[in-house]
Amino acid sequence: MNNYTLIGRLVKDLEVKESENKKKYGYITVAVNRTYKNAEGNYDTDFIDMIVWNDIAERISEYCHKGDLIAVNGRIETRMITAQDHNEKVTSLVCDKVTFLQAKKNEEESK
């Protein structure tokens, strides 16, 4: 089974682009806190890059913004590309579903 699920905060707003074959896509980065503390007693954060396609990209662009908490379900995809004089294996995280969980709190609202 090729499936991942993660929950984290969107690092920046998504900019939707269009491929040569007219498919919409974009790249997102999600900041995910680890479940254990480091030697200093703090939780480290991993920044996970992934690609979103078509309707998912459009919905994220419209409804999700930097700092919002989202849940992501997806798959790991590998493919071979030709780079100059050799083939290279590329691994990507592809989002199949994104769920909006919580908007980032404005500093004004928290006062």
HELIX and SHEET records of a PDB file:
HELIX    1   1 ASN A   54  TYR A   63  1                                  10    
SHEET    1   A 5 LYS A  17  GLU A  18  0                                        
SHEET    2   A 5 LYS A  24  LYS A  37 -1                                        
SHEET    3   A 5 TYR A   4  LEU A  10 -1                                        
SHEET    4   A 5 LEU A  69  ALA A  83 -1                                        
SHEET    5   A 5 HIS A  86  GLN A 102 -1                                        
SHEET    1   B 3 LYS A  17  GLU A  18  0                                        
SHEET    2   B 3 LYS A  24  LYS A  37 -1                                        
SHEET    3   B 3 TYR A  43  TRP A  53 -1                                        
END                                                                             
